[in-house]
Amino acid sequence: MIPDYSTLVLAIATVVLAFATILLVWESRHASKRQLGLQTWMEFRRWFDSTEMIEARRQLAKLMRAYTQAMHKEIPETVMNFLEDLGTVYRQGYIDKKLADATFSYYAVRWWEIVKPYVDHERKRHNEDNTLFADFEKLAEQMRQPEDVLDAEQMKLFLTDENNLATK
């Protein structure tokens, strides 16, 4: 009995093609994920630098300088909602984490330190609901570097800088 080499060659070619197809699919999915992460980062960057967000950051900085629970209802949540949304896409892996870290870590970490009293009060108002701003909190924890100095003087300087932002 003579082996059928053409069948063997066809089987090997089929396996090689199947393997190549799997690699192409994997590479395509990887490239799509990277593109999505980049696009998401670009959208968040555009949103963060928008006139609306700059004004929201200025307003929040002004109000948080002298925050008390008595003024709780006056605090707008625009900046906190932005950072919550950023935290959600960060947690879900829909944003390039290196770009997000490089662009937003300074702000996320500092804003979290500043708004913690507000968030704590808001959570208490809602029956100790720790899901409120949980992705923002987790984002700040993940982005915080050991060398970050977050003392009162640094927080005051940060609020001054945010309050003095110029709109475009």
N, C-alpha and C positions, 0 to 999 in steps of 0.2 A: 504494500500500500504506500503510495507516494503522498506525502503531506501536501495539502493545498496551501501554498505559500501566499497566494493572492488573498485568501480569506484571512490569514494571519496578518498580512500587511494591512488589510482593510480594518481589522480589529484594532491594531496598534494605532493606526491613523485616527480612528474614531475616538479612542481613549485620549490621544494627544489633543484632538480638536475639542473634546469635552473639557479637558483640563484648561486649555487656552480660553474657552468660553467662560468658564468659572472665574478665571483670573481677570478677564475683561469686565465681567459683571461686577466683581469686587472692586476693581479700579474705578469703574464708572460710579458705583455707589459712594466710594470714598471721595471722588472728585465732586460729586453732587453735594455731599455733606460739607466739604470744605467751602464750596461756593455758597451754600446756604448760610454757613457760619460767617462768612465774609459779608454777605449781603445784610444779614441781621445786624452785624456790628456797624455797618455803614448807616443803617436806618437809625439805630440807637444813637450813634454819634451825631447824626443830623438833628435828631429830636433833642438831644442834650444841648446842642449849640443853637437851637432855635430861639428866636426873640421871646416867644412865650415861656420857654423853660428858663431862660436867663432871668426874665422878670419874676418867675415863680421862685427861683433860687434866691434872688435879691430880697423878695418879700419874706420868704421863710427865714432867711438869715436875720433880717431886722426883728422879726417877731420872736425868734428863739433866743435872742440875746437876753431877754428878760422874761422867759417863759415861766408861767405859773399855771396851776390847774384852773384858776379862775378865768384865764383867757383861753382855755382849751378849745372852745367852740370857734375861736377866731383863727385857728391854725389851719391853713390850706394844706391839702395832702398831695398836691401835684407832684412835688419832688419825691415824696415817699412812694407814691404810686409808680412813678417812673422807675425808681430803684427796686421796687417790688417786682415789676414786670421784667426788668433786667435780670433780677435774681431767678425768676421763673425760667426764662430762656437759658440762662447759665446752667441751672440745675438740670434742665432737660437736654442740654448739649446742642442747642440750636444756635449758638453763637460761638465764634472762635474765642476760646478762653484766654489765649495769650494776648490777643488784641484787646479783649475786654479788660483783662487785668491791667495792661499798659495804659489804657485810656481812662478807666473808671475807678480803679482801686482807691486812689487817693480820695476821691469824692465819696464813694460808697462807705468807706471806713469812717470818715469824719462825719458825714451826715448821720450815720447810725449812732455814733457816740452822742451827737447833739440832740437827736430826736428820741432817744431812748425814754426819757421821762414822759414825753407825749405818748409814745407807743405803749408804755406800761399802763398809763392811765386809760388809754383807749381799750386795751385788753381787759382791764378791770371793769370798765363800763359795759363790756360785752361778756360778762360772766366768765372772766379769766380765759377768754378765747385766745390761746397762744398761736393760732393760725394766722391772726392778723399781722401782716407784714413779716411773716415767717421767712419768706424767700429773700426779702431784703436783709433780715438779720443773718441768715445763713450766708448770703453773698458777702456781707461785711466780714464775717468770721473767716471765710475762705480766702478773702483778698487781703486780710490784715497781715502785714509783715512783722516779724519780731522787732525790727528796728523802728517801727512806727511810734512816734512820740505823740501821745494823745492827752497831754495834760491841759489844765485850764487855760494856760497861756497860749498854747497851740490852737485850742478850739476857738479862743477869742480872735486870734489872728485869722483863722480860717473863715469865721463869720464876717470879719471885716472885709476880707478879700471877696467873699461871695456877695456881700452887700454892695461892694464897689464895682461889680461887673458892669461893663458897658454893653449896651445893646447895639446891634449892628445898624 
